[in-house]
Amino acid sequence: MFEYDPAVPLEVVESGTFDRGGATVHDITYANPHGGTVSAYLVVPGVAGSCWEWGWFPAVIYMHGRGQSRESFLPEAITLAPAGVISLVIDSPFLRRLVLQPTAPVPQTRYESLVVGVRRAIDLLATRPDIDPARIAFVGNGFGATIGGALAGADSRIRSYVLIEGMARPSAWYRHRTPSPGTASGHEAVTQDLAALATLDAQHDIGRAAPAAILFQFARRNKAIPPAEAQSYFDLASAPKEIVWYDTGRPLPGFTPASLDRIRWLSGQLGF
């Protein structure tokens, strides 16, 4: 379901660059074999940084959650750059718009496209001569963390995952929150959408992440993801793995104790 033709050209297009905090940020797009393009920030250490003497860099792929954008993780990616880390902060207009329809199920084709878009991000990083292909990590938030679970079974090139407030069974989450349509045909259509989505649930793939290590991060008082659902995602995952709870109800991206824990975890996993 998450397959694609790796021979399809990446068609990387750069629309501009800017320098910030010891990093150079490239505003790029690349082609998704399932259709359309993916916008992303490619964040690299500044040319003047001494870390350029180190040779191959580790890399981190960031994917935001619903209602967010690539701007959400850009500050964290810029923070990592002076330490000698290249980041690809990808954007999903579809997830960004979902804040307007918070209970609308994600169509099967869109879900597949999101996973393939991340796999192509790995392809893009692997083409760079300054990146160590054995040291690539994935960080996802919300639905981005759920996509990460599916990615774990589809691609073995990720060294380490950080999954922030994701779900093992998004189809069940939508089933309990999607309003019943006013017509029988509408109800049937939603039922078919949820059945198709269930075949792509992260629960089917998260157990195949090994040997990649996984850090799970959850806000204990986040009402959108009950502790039992969070614990289930962790329990289904393959080892090595770790779960950290934060006594908050707010989302975890941003400069918080959770971001510091992520950076420490990535540092240990990728060696920077």
Protein Blocks (a to p, Z undefined) as FASTA:
>chain_A
ZZccfkbcfkiacfbdcdeehiacdddddddfkgpjdddddddddfklmklmnopadddd
ddddehiafklmmmmmmmmmmnopacdddddfklmmmmmmmmbccdfklmmmmmmmmmmm
mmmmmmpmkbcfklccdddehjlmmmmmmmmmmockbfbdcdehiafblmlmmmmmmccd
fbfklmmmmmmmmmmmmmmgmklmmmmmpmcdcdddddfklmklgfklmmmmmmmpccdd
dddddddfbdfedjdfklmmmmmmmmmmnoZZ
